[in-house]
Amino acid sequence: MTRYLVLAVLLTLVACREQDGLDPVSRPHPTPALAREDQVNFKFTQASYADAIERAGPGVVTIRATRRLRAVQQPFLADPLSDGQPDAGRQLALGSGVIVQPDGIILTNHHLTDGSDSIVIELMDRRVFGAKVLGVDPPSDLAVLKIAARNLPTLSLGDSDRVRVGDVALAIGNPLGVGQTVTAGIISAKGRATGFSSGSFEDFLQTDAPINQGNSGGALISARGELIGINSQILSNSGGNIGIGFAIPSNMARNVLQQLLTTGKVRRSRLGVATQPITPETAANLGLTDWRGVVINTVAPNSPAARAGMRQGDVIVAFNGAPVTDGNSLRNHVASTLPGTAVGFTVLRNQHELKIQVILTEIELKNGSR
């Protein structure tokens, strides 16, 4: 018995020695040095946006507005009409807003508060305040509200011009009244226009971050917690999210906010031209070697463009030195410039580049006001 035991021990020891002596082909391969270097140089993707939400969340509020029953003004949205009828002939609109100043200044959508005779704001800490409207701007679909509160948490407006397609985007709001909710996606596109805003001064950030009824007026933030947009519209056949949402960029919101707080109205400039994009046909007809800019179709009589000498067929390639890519962005740049400002255009005429200075004038609204 002892002999068999000794033999077993010897066989075990031999097996261990034989494993140590395995040839390089049979030996288990260690982790290569290159793999370890790759681990050192690898940039890990951010796994959580909790810090950004923790900073931004308290600055987003719920808005409930009671108003007279009427047809929805923007069927494209079917937005926040929700919680039922307080009484016959009245309806409750549900949406969101963003605190932008600690003394109770709130930025939201105009379509949410339009026609309302009672607006109630609920903060994240469940405090409730009545709100009054300080100013509205239907062309951009923005409104500024005020509540009697101080030392409130705020969201600072970031620079939406620096936002890139593919950047992470987080939407914060109160969809369908379930309570403050955060959804995540990316910036899908920039410079979008849907044509459903009054006046069509649109320069939307498009996002696939889920946005639903009740998100209107809420925050679209970056991964760093900066406010980059005010959620405004969704594209949907059913009224629910299908991954195509639109937010008013923060730079446009900042301009509107400052003007409404300062003067109570928003002034916009006009150039007085109608344009079309460059196509292969128009490029060939005009003898263009590239497709920069937009072509002037018509010049309104006695408009700033007409007085400056712009002509039909001119190709606008730059505004104040910045390249012009499409007619919508050109209109937004002109509109956001203070009336009476002298601005510089670069145009191509008969294949020659010209510099033209134009003094912009104020847009006359349809109802005759300015």
C-alpha positions in Angstrom: 0.0 0.0 0.0 2.9 2.3 0.9 4.6 1.4 -2.3 1.5 2.4 -4.4 1.2 5.7 -2.5 4.9 6.6 -3.2 4.3 5.8 -6.8 1.3 8.1 -7.0 3.3 10.9 -5.5 6.1 10.4 -7.9 3.7 10.4 -10.9 2.2 13.7 -9.7 5.6 15.3 -9.3 6.6 14.1 -12.8 3.4 15.5 -14.2 4.1 18.9 -12.6 7.7 18.9 -14.0 6.4 17.9 -17.5 3.8 20.8 -17.4 6.7 23.2 -16.6 8.5 21.8 -19.5 5.8 22.4 -22.1 7.0 23.6 -25.5 6.1 27.2 -26.5 3.3 26.0 -28.8 1.5 24.1 -26.0 2.2 26.7 -23.2 -0.8 29.0 -22.4 0.0 32.4 -23.8 0.2 35.4 -21.3 -1.5 38.7 -22.1 0.7 40.4 -24.7 2.5 43.6 -23.7 0.8 45.4 -26.5 -2.6 44.6 -25.0 -1.5 46.1 -21.7 -0.3 49.3 -23.5 -3.7 49.5 -25.3 -5.4 49.4 -21.9 -3.4 52.3 -20.7 -4.2 54.4 -23.8 -7.8 53.4 -24.1 -10.3 56.2 -23.5 -13.2 54.8 -21.6 -16.7 55.9 -22.5 -18.5 57.8 -19.8 -20.7 55.2 -18.1 -23.0 57.6 -16.2 -24.4 61.1 -16.6 -25.7 61.3 -13.0 -23.4 64.2 -12.1 -24.8 66.3 -15.0 -28.4 65.4 -14.1 -27.8 66.1 -10.4 -26.7 69.6 -11.4 -29.4 70.3 -14.0 -32.4 68.5 -12.7 -33.4 71.0 -9.9 -33.5 73.8 -12.5 -36.3 72.1 -14.6 -39.9 72.7 -13.5 -43.3 71.4 -14.3 -45.8 73.8 -15.8 -49.6 73.4 -15.7 -51.6 76.1 -17.7 -55.3 76.4 -17.7 -56.9 77.9 -20.8 -60.0 78.2 -22.9 -60.8 75.1 -25.0 -59.7 75.6 -28.6 -58.2 73.8 -31.5 -54.6 72.7 -31.1 -52.4 75.3 -32.9 -49.6 72.9 -33.8 -51.0 69.5 -34.9 -47.4 68.6 -35.7 -46.8 68.4 -32.0 -50.1 67.4 -30.5 -48.2 68.7 -27.5 -49.1 69.2 -24.0 -52.9 69.0 -23.8 -53.3 66.3 -21.3 -54.7 65.9 -17.9 -58.3 66.3 -18.7 -60.8 69.2 -18.5 -61.0 71.3 -15.3 -64.5 72.2 -16.4 -66.6 72.6 -19.5 -64.9 74.7 -22.2 -61.5 74.6 -20.5 -58.4 72.5 -20.8 -55.2 71.8 -18.9 -51.9 72.1 -20.7 -49.0 70.2 -19.2 -45.3 71.0 -20.0 -42.0 71.9 -18.6 -39.7 74.9 -18.1 -36.2 75.9 -17.2 -35.1 78.3 -14.4 -32.6 80.6 -15.9 -32.3 83.2 -13.1 -32.3 82.5 -9.3 -35.0 85.2 -8.8 -37.7 83.1 -10.5 -37.2 83.8 -14.2 -38.3 80.7 -16.2 -37.9 80.0 -19.9 -40.5 77.8 -21.7 -42.4 77.4 -24.9 -44.9 80.0 -26.1 -47.3 77.4 -27.4 -47.5 75.9 -23.8 -48.8 79.1 -22.2 -50.5 80.8 -25.2 -54.0 81.8 -24.2 -53.7 80.7 -20.6 -55.4 82.6 -17.8 -53.8 80.5 -15.0 -50.2 79.1 -14.9 -48.9 77.0 -12.0 -45.2 76.1 -11.6 -44.1 73.0 -9.6 -40.4 72.9 -8.6 -38.5 69.6 -8.2 -38.8 70.0 -4.4 -42.6 70.0 -4.8 -43.1 73.7 -4.0 -45.8 75.3 -6.1 -46.1 78.9 -7.3 -48.4 80.9 -9.5 -46.6 82.4 -12.5 -47.1 85.5 -14.6 -46.0 86.0 -18.2 -43.3 88.6 -18.6 -43.0 88.3 -22.4 -43.6 86.0 -25.3 -42.1 85.5 -28.8 -44.3 83.4 -31.1 -41.8 83.4 -34.0 -39.3 81.5 -31.9 -42.0 79.7 -29.7 -40.5 81.0 -26.5 -42.0 82.6 -23.4 -40.6 84.1 -20.2 -42.4 83.5 -16.9 -41.8 84.8 -13.4 -42.6 83.3 -10.0 -42.2 84.9 -6.6 -39.2 82.9 -5.3 -35.5 83.6 -4.7 -32.3 81.7 -4.5 -33.5 79.1 -7.0 -31.3 76.5 -8.7 -30.6 77.5 -12.3 -29.3 76.2 -15.6 -26.8 78.2 -17.4 -27.2 78.6 -21.2 -24.4 76.9 -23.1 -23.1 77.7 -26.5 -25.3 75.8 -29.0 -23.0 76.8 -31.9 -20.3 74.6 -30.5 -22.6 71.6 -30.3 -21.7 68.9 -32.9 -23.8 66.2 -34.5 -23.1 63.0 -32.5 -22.7 64.8 -29.1 -24.6 63.2 -26.3 -28.0 65.0 -25.5 -30.1 64.5 -22.4 -33.7 65.6 -22.2 -35.3 66.6 -18.9 -39.0 67.2 -18.4 -42.3 65.8 -17.2 -43.6 63.6 -20.1 -47.3 62.7 -19.8 -47.3 63.9 -16.2 -45.4 61.0 -14.8 -42.9 63.2 -13.0 -39.4 64.5 -13.8 -37.8 62.1 -16.3 -34.4 62.0 -18.0 -33.9 60.5 -21.4 -30.7 60.1 -23.4 -29.7 60.3 -27.1 -27.4 62.2 -29.4 -27.6 65.4 -31.5 -29.0 64.0 -34.8 -28.7 67.2 -36.9 -28.5 71.0 -36.6 -30.2 73.8 -38.4 -33.5 72.0 -38.9 -36.7 73.9 -39.9 -40.2 72.3 -39.6 -42.3 75.2 -40.7 -44.7 74.9 -37.7 -43.5 77.8 -35.6 -45.2 81.2 -36.1 -43.0 83.2 -38.4 -40.8 80.2 -39.0 -37.6 81.6 -37.4 -36.4 78.1 -36.8 -32.9 76.7 -36.3 -33.7 73.5 -34.4 -31.3 71.0 -32.9 -32.6 67.6 -33.8 -32.2 64.8 -31.3 -33.2 61.2 -30.8 -33.4 61.6 -27.0 -37.0 60.5 -26.3 -39.3 63.5 -26.1 -43.0 63.1 -25.4 -46.1 65.3 -24.6 -45.2 67.3 -21.5 -41.5 67.6 -22.4 -42.2 70.9 -24.2 -40.3 73.8 -22.7 -38.0 71.5 -20.8 -34.2 71.2 -21.0 -31.9 69.6 -23.5 -28.5 69.4 -21.9 -25.0 68.3 -22.8 -23.1 65.5 -21.0 -21.6 68.3 -18.9 -25.0 69.5 -17.7 -25.0 72.7 -19.9 -28.4 73.9 -21.3 -28.0 73.6 -25.1 -31.7 73.7 -26.1 -35.3 74.1 -25.1 -37.4 71.1 -26.2 -40.2 72.3 -28.5 -41.5 69.9 -31.1 -41.6 66.2 -32.0 -42.3 64.6 -35.4 -44.8 61.7 -34.9 -47.7 60.2 -36.6 -49.1 58.9 -33.3 -48.3 61.7 -31.0 -45.7 59.6 -29.2 -41.9 59.6 -29.5 -40.4 58.0 -32.6 -36.9 59.4 -32.1 -37.3 62.7 -34.0 -37.4 65.6 -31.6 -36.5 69.3 -32.0 -35.1 71.8 -29.5 -34.7 75.6 -29.8 -30.9 76.2 -29.6 -29.6 77.9 -26.5 -28.1 80.8 -28.4 -31.4 81.7 -30.0 -33.1 81.3 -26.6 -30.5 83.6 -25.0 -31.1 86.4 -27.5 -34.9 86.2 -27.1 -34.6 86.0 -23.3 -32.4 89.1 -23.1 -34.7 91.2 -25.3 -37.9 90.1 -23.6 -36.4 91.0 -20.2 -35.0 94.3 -21.4 -37.7 95.7 -23.6 -40.6 93.2 -23.4 -40.5 92.4 -27.1 -38.1 90.9 -29.7 -36.9 93.0 -32.7 -35.7 91.2 -35.8 -34.1 92.5 -39.0 -34.9 91.8 -42.6 -32.8 91.7 -45.8 -35.7 91.6 -48.3 -34.7 88.7 -50.6 -36.0 85.3 -51.5 -33.4 82.6 -52.0 -32.9 79.0 -53.3 -30.2 76.5 -52.8 -27.4 75.9 -55.3 -28.2 72.9 -57.5 -26.2 71.4 -60.4 -28.5 73.1 -62.8 -28.2 76.5 -61.2 -24.5 76.1 -60.8 -24.2 75.3 -64.6 -26.5 78.2 -65.6 -24.5 80.7 -63.5 -21.1 79.3 -64.5 -20.2 78.4 -60.9 -17.3 76.1 -60.2 -18.5 75.2 -56.7 -21.9 75.1 -54.9 -21.3 77.7 -52.1 -24.1 79.9 -50.8 -27.6 80.5 -52.0 -29.0 82.2 -55.1 -31.2 85.3 -54.9 -34.5 84.6 -56.6 -36.2 87.9 -56.0 -35.4 91.2 -54.4 -38.2 93.1 -52.7 -38.6 96.7 -53.9 -37.3 99.3 -51.5 -35.9 96.6 -49.2 -32.5 96.8 -47.6 -31.1 94.5 -50.2 -32.5 96.6 -53.1 -31.1 99.8 -51.7 -27.7 98.2 -51.3 -27.7 97.0 -55.0 -28.3 93.3 -54.6 -29.8 91.7 -57.7 -31.7 88.6 -58.8 -29.1 85.9 -59.7 -26.5 87.1 -57.2 -25.1 84.3 -55.1 -24.7 85.1 -51.4 -21.7 83.2 -50.1 -20.9 85.0 -46.8 -22.6 87.1 -44.1 -20.2 89.2 -42.0 -17.4 86.9 -43.1 -19.2 83.7 -42.1 -20.0 81.2 -44.9 -23.7 80.9 -45.9 -24.8 77.3 -46.3 -28.6 77.6 -46.7 -31.4 80.1 -46.9 -32.8 79.3 -43.4 -29.6 79.9 -41.6 -29.1 83.1 -43.5 -32.5 84.3 -42.5 -31.9 83.5 -38.9 -28.5 85.3 -38.9 -30.1 88.4 -40.4 -33.2 88.2 -38.1 -31.0 88.0 -34.9 -29.1 91.1 -35.9 -30.3 94.4 -34.4 -32.3 96.5 -36.9 -30.3 99.5 -38.2 -27.0 97.5 -38.1 -24.7 97.7 -41.1 -23.6 94.2 -42.2 -21.3 92.9 -44.9 -22.3 90.4 -47.6 -20.0 88.6 -50.0 -21.8 87.8 -53.3 -20.8 86.3 -56.6 -22.1 88.1 -59.7 -21.1 87.0 -63.2 -18.4 84.9 -61.6 -16.9 88.0 -59.8 -16.8 88.4 -56.1 -18.3 91.6 -54.7 -18.5 93.0 -51.2 -21.8 94.7 -50.4 -22.7 96.6 -47.2 -26.4 96.5 -46.2 -28.2 98.5 -43.5 -30.9 96.1 -42.1 -34.4 97.3 -41.2 -36.9 95.9 -38.8 -39.4 93.2 -39.8 -43.0 94.4 -40.0 -45.2 91.8 -38.3 -48.5 90.7 -40.0 -50.7 92.5 -37.5 -48.9 95.8 -38.2 -46.9 95.9 -35.0 -43.1 95.8 -35.0 
